[in-house]
Amino acid sequence: MQKQGFKVNPLVILESIFIDDEMRNSWMNLLKNDLTKDRAFRVMNLLLSISNGHSKIALIKENELDKTLPVDKFMGQLVNIAIAKAFERD
């Protein structure tokens, strides 16, 4: 559509960090702590994606996170990576 002169707004898909065949079959089987980590991951990427004034979107990738950490340590890790990504864009 862009080649035809239409203005196209970008689409950002925020993926889960816990996608596997078992999860696809039933979200109900996901452990509460894993669900908490997954939601925080997606929210942080959403915040990174909607930051104004930047042409580059620097999202956190699944392989940048240690998903085995307890929730409190995972959150600290997530925030530190997000801060680094925000400065990476400037």
KOLVO-408791 format. One record per residue (C-alpha): residue number from 1; residue in one letter; chain; z, y, x. Coordinates in Angstrom, 3 decimals. Last residue first. Layout:
KOLVO-408791
+-----+-----+-------+----------+----------+----------+
:   n : res : chain :       pz :       py :       px :
+-----+-----+-------+----------+----------+----------+
: NUM :   A :     A :        Z :        Y :        X :
...
+-----+-----+-------+----------+----------+----------+
//
This chain:
KOLVO-408791
+-----+-----+-------+----------+----------+----------+
:   n : res : chain :       pz :       py :       px :
+-----+-----+-------+----------+----------+----------+
:  90 :   D :     A :   21.538 :    8.543 :   18.427 :
:  89 :   R :     A :   20.770 :    5.075 :   17.104 :
:  88 :   E :     A :   22.930 :    3.197 :   19.623 :
:  87 :   F :     A :   25.903 :    5.369 :   18.613 :
:  86 :   A :     A :   25.903 :    3.820 :   15.135 :
:  85 :   K :     A :   25.361 :    0.327 :   16.580 :
:  84 :   A :     A :   28.376 :    0.719 :   18.897 :
:  83 :   I :     A :   30.535 :    1.842 :   15.988 :
:  82 :   A :     A :   29.307 :   -1.117 :   13.917 :
:  81 :   I :     A :   30.113 :   -3.541 :   16.762 :
:  80 :   N :     A :   33.660 :   -2.195 :   17.008 :
:  79 :   V :     A :   34.111 :   -2.332 :   13.227 :
:  78 :   L :     A :   32.939 :   -5.948 :   13.046 :
:  77 :   Q :     A :   35.192 :   -7.047 :   15.915 :
:  76 :   G :     A :   38.190 :   -5.413 :   14.258 :
:  75 :   M :     A :   37.303 :   -7.071 :   10.959 :
:  74 :   F :     A :   36.947 :  -10.463 :   12.667 :
:  73 :   K :     A :   40.379 :  -10.005 :   14.267 :
:  72 :   D :     A :   41.975 :   -9.445 :   10.853 :
:  71 :   V :     A :   39.983 :  -12.259 :    9.216 :
:  70 :   P :     A :   40.866 :  -14.894 :   11.820 :
:  69 :   L :     A :   38.033 :  -15.458 :   14.301 :
:  68 :   T :     A :   35.591 :  -18.346 :   13.766 :
:  67 :   K :     A :   32.787 :  -16.033 :   12.621 :
:  66 :   D :     A :   32.345 :  -14.645 :   16.137 :
:  65 :   L :     A :   29.763 :  -11.972 :   15.462 :
:  64 :   E :     A :   26.640 :  -10.869 :   17.323 :
:  63 :   N :     A :   24.755 :  -13.978 :   16.151 :
:  62 :   E :     A :   24.860 :  -12.740 :   12.553 :
:  61 :   K :     A :   23.040 :   -9.521 :   13.392 :
:  60 :   I :     A :   24.535 :   -6.068 :   12.918 :
:  59 :   L :     A :   22.004 :   -3.515 :   11.734 :
:  58 :   A :     A :   20.475 :   -0.696 :   13.748 :
:  57 :   I :     A :   18.208 :    1.328 :   11.469 :
:  56 :   K :     A :   16.084 :    3.785 :   13.431 :
:  55 :   S :     A :   14.882 :    7.025 :   11.851 :
:  54 :   H :     A :   18.328 :    8.537 :   11.746 :
:  53 :   G :     A :   19.468 :   11.575 :    9.806 :
:  52 :   N :     A :   21.396 :    9.887 :    7.051 :
:  51 :   S :     A :   23.380 :    6.665 :    7.310 :
:  50 :   I :     A :   22.122 :    4.326 :    4.600 :
:  49 :   S :     A :   21.449 :    1.260 :    6.756 :
:  48 :   L :     A :   24.698 :    1.402 :    8.732 :
:  47 :   L :     A :   26.727 :    1.569 :    5.531 :
:  46 :   L :     A :   24.801 :   -1.378 :    4.077 :
:  45 :   N :     A :   25.324 :   -3.287 :    7.309 :
:  44 :   M :     A :   29.068 :   -2.682 :    7.039 :
:  43 :   V :     A :   29.067 :   -3.777 :    3.393 :
:  42 :   R :     A :   27.183 :   -6.967 :    4.264 :
:  41 :   F :     A :   29.552 :   -7.932 :    7.071 :
:  40 :   A :     A :   32.618 :   -7.067 :    4.972 :
:  39 :   R :     A :   31.351 :   -9.298 :    2.170 :
:  38 :   D :     A :   30.700 :  -12.180 :    4.560 :
:  37 :   K :     A :   34.108 :  -11.871 :    6.209 :
:  36 :   T :     A :   35.883 :  -11.911 :    2.826 :
:  35 :   L :     A :   33.775 :  -14.886 :    1.692 :
:  34 :   D :     A :   34.699 :  -16.725 :    4.883 :
:  33 :   N :     A :   38.383 :  -16.015 :    4.261 :
:  32 :   K :     A :   38.128 :  -17.254 :    0.661 :
:  31 :   L :     A :   36.394 :  -20.497 :    1.689 :
:  30 :   L :     A :   32.909 :  -20.974 :    0.256 :
:  29 :   N :     A :   32.679 :  -23.916 :   -2.135 :
:  28 :   M :     A :   32.221 :  -21.677 :   -5.195 :
:  27 :   W :     A :   29.019 :  -20.295 :   -3.705 :
:  26 :   S :     A :   27.439 :  -23.617 :   -4.626 :
:  25 :   N :     A :   24.142 :  -25.212 :   -3.677 :
:  24 :   R :     A :   23.044 :  -22.367 :   -1.405 :
:  23 :   M :     A :   26.383 :  -22.626 :    0.320 :
:  22 :   E :     A :   25.855 :  -26.272 :    1.178 :
:  21 :   D :     A :   22.342 :  -25.617 :    2.458 :
:  20 :   D :     A :   23.486 :  -22.854 :    4.800 :
:  19 :   I :     A :   23.997 :  -19.136 :    4.539 :
:  18 :   F :     A :   27.320 :  -18.000 :    5.997 :
:  17 :   I :     A :   26.336 :  -14.729 :    7.647 :
:  16 :   S :     A :   24.922 :  -13.386 :    4.380 :
:  15 :   E :     A :   21.817 :  -11.274 :    4.492 :
:  14 :   L :     A :   21.382 :   -7.654 :    3.602 :
:  13 :   I :     A :   17.759 :   -7.074 :    2.682 :
:  12 :   V :     A :   16.509 :   -3.598 :    3.528 :
:  11 :   L :     A :   13.512 :   -2.257 :    1.647 :
:  10 :   P :     A :   11.639 :    0.733 :    2.935 :
:   9 :   N :     A :   10.159 :    3.257 :    0.504 :
:   8 :   V :     A :    6.378 :    3.153 :    0.290 :
:   7 :   K :     A :    4.306 :    6.320 :   -0.114 :
:   6 :   F :     A :    0.793 :    5.320 :   -1.130 :
:   5 :   G :     A :   -2.149 :    6.201 :    1.077 :
:   4 :   Q :     A :   -4.081 :    2.933 :    0.787 :
:   3 :   K :     A :   -2.810 :    1.805 :    4.181 :
:   2 :   Q :     A :    0.714 :    2.371 :    2.883 :
:   1 :   M :     A :    0.000 :    0.000 :    0.000 :
+-----+-----+-------+----------+----------+----------+
//
